[in-house]
Amino acid sequence: MHELRKDPITGRWVIIASERASRPTDFVIDRQMPSGGTCPFCYGSEDRTPPEVLAYRPDTTPADTPGWRVRVVPNKYPALRIEGLLGRRAAGMYDLMNAVGAHEVVIECPEHSSQLADLSTAEVTDVVRAYRDRFVDLKRDPRFRYILIFKNQGAEAGATLEHAHTQIIATPVVPKRVSEEIAGARQHFEQRERCIYCDILHQEIDLGTRVVSRNEHFVVVAPFAARFPFETWILPVEHTAHFEEIPAEQVEPLAAALRDTLRRIHSALDGPAFNYVLHTAPTGGDRVDETYHWHLEIMPKLTRVAGFEWGSGFYINPTPPEAAADVLRRAII
């Protein structure tokens, strides 16, 4: 039977339409990727990107040359530019400001054909450490209110290059989606004096039906009101609002949880395109240490958002999260 499920954080409603489709084989996967030209992210093409702002490499190799394990460069075609002042102003009843921010690319590995799920835990740990190191550096700029780390893999997910990479965008405003999460978490805390994400974690661990995997520091769950088939979240067990404050000893467990989850999705769903986003507390303004809980959301691209979703704000998910979690738990990795 179809169900309407309410996201307890944002209040958004989702339609779980389980009679439409529930098996991984029910989804059509488009693997077409744009191609052509030499990849600018490969070894030997370092001069085709802006100068690196971070790289993990032996001390004997100079910047912007081969030898790196992970490399971070400014985006050559940035959505926001680092130079300038915000220039907040009005245009009649409308508000606007200059498109000031930062836009960087984390090149996850030197091998063109490797994807994040193919890498070792140590290699994924380098990638996660690069996320944290760049976050800490960008946070120093007082113009930035939010730093979003996100990955598009596959043409269906919006990727324009095959080479494994993540993007980081720092913005002068807090995104609406994150603001909705923060507001929902604050309301729950005001009513119950507890973090809603911690409450979700405790209930999901006790119930077990939507837990995909866990280690000492992180739990992977299919959220109760999943918007998309096989949507999964990775949450730290210990309450913390700020990703960039992750202790050094928890970077590898996070990398292990991320790698494990991506491999499960790849195995169970035959390598779909996907997006993931890291939601964390804003870098300035009101502190949300007690009320918010950072997390990473992974969304395979198995269905398309259409008119009903755009017009109503509802999402239609044909796979109950309980079934998705069961499939991912049993995936051979």
Residue pairs with C-beta under 8 A, 6 or more apart in sequence:
1 18
1 19
2 15
2 16
2 17
2 18
2 19
3 15
3 16
3 18
3 320
4 13
4 14
4 15
4 16
5 13
5 14
5 15
5 16
5 224
5 225
6 12
6 13
6 14
6 225
7 13
7 14
7 184
7 223
7 224
7 225
8 184
8 188
8 196
8 200
8 224
8 225
9 180
9 181
9 184
9 185
9 188
9 196
9 197
10 180
10 181
10 184
11 180
11 184
12 180
12 225
12 227
12 313
12 315
13 225
13 313
13 314
14 225
14 226
14 227
14 314
14 315
14 316
14 317
15 314
15 315
15 316
15 317
16 226
16 317
16 320
16 321
17 316
17 317
17 318
18 318
18 319
18 320
18 323
20 316
20 318
21 27
21 229
21 318
21 319
22 318
22 319
22 320
22 323
24 230
24 268
24 269
24 270
24 327
26 318
27 229
27 269
27 272
27 302
27 303
29 156
29 269
29 270
29 271
29 272
29 273
29 302
30 154
30 155
30 156
30 273
31 154
31 155
31 271
31 273
32 155
33 154
33 155
33 159
33 162
34 155
34 160
34 161
35 162
38 45
38 48
39 45
39 112
39 161
39 162
39 163
40 48
40 49
40 76
40 161
41 49
41 71
41 105
41 107
41 112
41 161
41 163
41 165
42 110
42 112
42 163
43 66
43 110
44 66
46 52
46 64
46 65
46 66
46 71
47 64
49 73
49 76
49 105
50 73
50 74
50 75
50 76
51 63
51 64
51 73
51 74
52 63
52 64
52 68
52 71
52 72
52 73
53 72
53 73
53 74
53 104
53 134
53 137
54 70
54 71
54 72
54 130
54 133
54 134
54 137
55 63
55 68
55 70
55 71
55 72
56 68
56 69
56 70
56 71
56 126
56 129
56 130
57 67
57 68
57 69
57 71
58 67
60 67
61 67
61 68
66 110
68 110
69 109
69 110
69 123
69 126
70 106
70 107
70 108
70 109
70 126
70 127
70 129
70 130
71 106
71 107
72 104
72 105
72 106
72 107
72 130
72 134
72 168
73 104
73 105
73 107
74 82
74 102
74 103
74 104
74 105
75 103
75 104
75 105
75 167
78 101
78 102
78 103
79 99
79 101
79 103
79 169
80 99
80 100
80 101
80 102
80 103
80 169
80 170
80 171
81 99
81 100
81 101
81 103
82 100
82 101
82 102
83 100
84 98
84 100
85 98
85 100
85 143
86 97
86 98
86 100
86 143
86 172
87 97
87 98
88 95
88 96
88 97
89 95
89 96
89 97
90 96
97 172
100 143
100 172
101 143
101 144
101 169
101 170
101 171
101 172
102 138
102 141
102 144
102 168
102 169
102 170
103 167
103 168
103 169
103 170
104 134
104 167
104 168
104 169
105 165
105 166
105 167
105 168
106 127
106 130
106 131
106 134
106 165
106 166
106 167
106 168
107 163
107 164
107 165
108 116
108 119
108 123
108 127
108 164
108 165
108 166
109 119
109 123
109 164
112 162
112 163
114 164
115 153
115 164
116 124
116 127
116 151
116 153
116 164
116 258
116 259
116 262
117 259
117 262
117 263
117 265
117 266
119 127
119 259
121 252
121 255
121 256
121 259
122 252
124 255
124 256
124 258
124 259
125 251
125 252
125 255
125 256
127 166
127 255
128 251
128 254
128 255
128 258
129 251
131 149
131 166
131 168
131 243
131 278
132 243
132 244
132 246
132 251
134 168
135 147
135 149
135 168
135 243
135 244
136 244
138 144
138 147
138 168
138 170
138 283
139 147
139 244
139 283
141 170
142 284
143 172
144 170
144 171
144 172
144 283
144 284
145 171
145 172
145 173
145 174
145 282
145 283
145 284
145 285
146 170
146 171
146 173
146 174
146 175
146 178
146 282
146 283
147 168
147 169
147 170
147 171
147 280
147 283
148 168
148 169
148 170
148 171
148 175
148 277
148 278
149 166
149 167
149 168
149 243
149 277
149 278
150 166
150 167
150 168
150 169
150 275
150 276
150 277
150 278
151 165
151 166
151 167
151 274
151 275
151 276
151 277
152 158
152 159
152 167
152 273
152 275
153 159
153 164
153 273
153 274
153 275
154 272
154 273
154 274
154 301
155 273
156 272
156 273
156 301
157 273
157 274
157 275
157 301
158 275
159 273
174 182
174 282
174 285
177 279
178 279
178 282
181 279
181 292
182 281
182 282
182 288
182 291
182 292
184 196
185 195
185 196
185 197
185 288
185 291
185 292
185 293
186 288
186 291
186 292
188 194
188 195
188 196
188 199
188 291
189 195
189 196
189 290
189 291
192 199
195 239
195 290
195 291
195 292
195 293
196 293
197 235
197 239
197 292
197 293
197 295
198 239
198 293
200 221
200 223
200 224
200 235
201 219
201 221
201 235
201 237
204 210
204 211
204 219
204 221
205 211
205 214
205 219
209 322
209 325
209 326
210 221
210 222
210 223
210 224
210 321
210 322
210 325
211 219
211 220
211 221
211 325
211 329
212 220
212 221
212 222
212 232
212 261
212 264
212 325
212 328
212 329
213 219
213 220
213 257
213 260
213 261
213 264
213 328
213 329
214 220
214 237
214 257
215 253
215 256
215 257
216 237
216 253
217 236
217 237
217 238
217 250
217 253
217 254
218 234
218 235
218 236
218 237
218 250
218 253
218 254
218 257
219 234
219 235
219 237
220 232
220 233
220 234
220 257
220 260
220 261
221 232
221 233
221 235
221 325
222 230
222 231
222 232
222 233
222 321
222 322
222 324
222 325
222 328
223 231
223 232
223 233
223 321
224 321
226 317
226 319
226 321
226 324
227 299
227 315
227 317
228 299
228 300
228 302
228 303
228 315
228 317
229 300
229 302
229 303
229 317
229 318
229 319
229 324
230 265
230 268
230 269
230 300
230 302
230 319
230 324
230 327
230 328
231 297
231 298
231 299
231 300
231 317
231 321
231 324
232 261
232 265
232 297
232 298
232 324
232 328
233 295
233 296
233 297
233 298
234 254
234 257
234 258
234 261
234 295
234 296
234 298
235 293
235 295
236 246
236 250
236 254
236 293
236 294
236 295
239 293
240 246
240 293
240 294
241 280
241 281
241 288
241 289
241 290
241 291
241 292
241 293
241 294
242 280
242 281
242 289
242 294
243 278
243 280
243 294
244 280
246 254
258 296
260 333
261 298
261 328
262 274
262 298
263 331
263 333
264 328
264 329
264 331
264 333
265 272
265 274
265 298
265 300
265 328
265 331
266 272
267 331
267 332
267 333
268 327
268 328
268 330
268 331
269 300
269 302
272 300
272 301
272 302
273 300
273 301
274 298
274 299
274 300
274 301
275 298
275 299
275 301
276 296
276 297
276 298
276 299
277 296
277 297
277 299
278 294
278 295
278 296
278 297
279 294
279 295
279 296
279 297
280 294
281 287
281 288
281 289
281 292
281 294
282 288
303 316
303 317
303 318
305 315
308 314
308 316
309 315
309 316
